[in-house]
């Protein structure tokens, strides 16, 4: 299977990042496997923000923390 084409990056505000992550947090189910949740978060970041995480960045400890995820998105996207 060939990789999906990359979408053109556009500016994303910190407020938008925070809102998307808050909405995503509201949908999370308690008790979900942390590794599975990390993969789901990585897919969300790819689909919504157009960024792909490396295997090393798909860390359940980081991706479970909204502030850490926001910082990661800001770093990888260069939010304005």
C-alpha positions as CSV (number, residue, x, y, z in Angstrom):
1,X,0.0,0.0,0.0
2,X,1.4,3.4,-0.9
3,X,1.5,6.2,1.6
4,X,-1.3,8.8,1.4
5,X,-0.4,12.0,-0.3
6,X,0.6,14.8,2.1
7,X,-1.7,17.7,2.4
8,X,-0.4,21.2,2.0
9,X,0.3,22.6,5.5
10,X,-1.5,25.8,6.5
11,X,-1.1,27.8,9.7
12,X,-2.9,26.5,12.7
13,X,-3.5,28.7,15.7
14,X,-2.8,27.5,19.3
15,X,-6.4,28.1,20.1
16,X,-7.4,25.7,17.3
17,X,-5.0,23.1,18.5
18,X,-6.3,23.4,22.1
19,X,-10.0,23.1,20.9
20,X,-9.3,20.0,18.7
21,X,-7.5,18.3,21.6
22,X,-10.2,19.3,24.1
23,X,-12.8,17.8,21.8
24,X,-10.7,14.7,21.4
25,X,-10.2,14.3,25.2
26,X,-14.0,14.5,25.6
27,X,-14.3,11.4,23.3
28,X,-11.7,9.3,25.0
29,X,-13.0,6.2,26.9
30,X,-11.6,5.5,30.4
31,X,-9.7,2.2,30.6
32,X,-8.6,2.1,27.0
33,X,-5.2,0.5,26.4
34,X,-2.6,3.3,26.5
35,X,-0.7,2.0,23.5
36,X,-3.9,1.8,21.4
37,X,-4.9,5.3,22.6
38,X,-1.4,6.6,21.6
39,X,-1.9,5.2,18.1
40,X,-5.4,6.7,17.9
41,X,-3.9,10.1,18.9
42,X,-1.2,9.8,16.3
43,X,-3.8,9.1,13.6
44,X,-5.8,12.1,14.8
45,X,-2.8,14.3,14.5
46,X,-2.0,13.1,11.0
47,X,-5.6,13.5,9.8
48,X,-6.4,16.8,11.4
49,X,-3.0,18.6,11.4
50,X,-1.3,16.8,8.5
51,X,1.7,15.7,10.6
52,X,3.1,12.2,10.9
53,X,4.8,11.1,14.1
54,X,7.8,8.9,14.1
55,X,7.7,5.6,16.0
56,X,9.7,7.3,18.8
57,X,7.1,10.1,19.0
58,X,4.2,7.6,19.5
59,X,4.8,7.5,23.2
60,X,1.8,6.7,25.4
61,X,3.1,8.8,28.2
62,X,3.4,11.9,26.0
63,X,0.3,11.4,23.9
64,X,-2.0,10.9,27.0
65,X,-1.2,14.4,28.1
66,X,-3.1,17.2,26.2
67,X,-0.5,19.8,27.1
68,X,2.3,17.6,25.8
69,X,0.4,16.8,22.6
70,X,-0.3,20.5,22.0
71,X,3.4,21.3,22.4
72,X,4.3,18.5,20.0
73,X,1.8,19.8,17.4
74,X,3.1,23.3,17.9
75,X,6.7,22.1,17.4
76,X,6.0,20.0,14.4
77,X,3.5,22.4,12.7
78,X,4.9,25.8,13.8
79,X,1.5,27.1,15.1
80,X,0.9,30.8,15.0
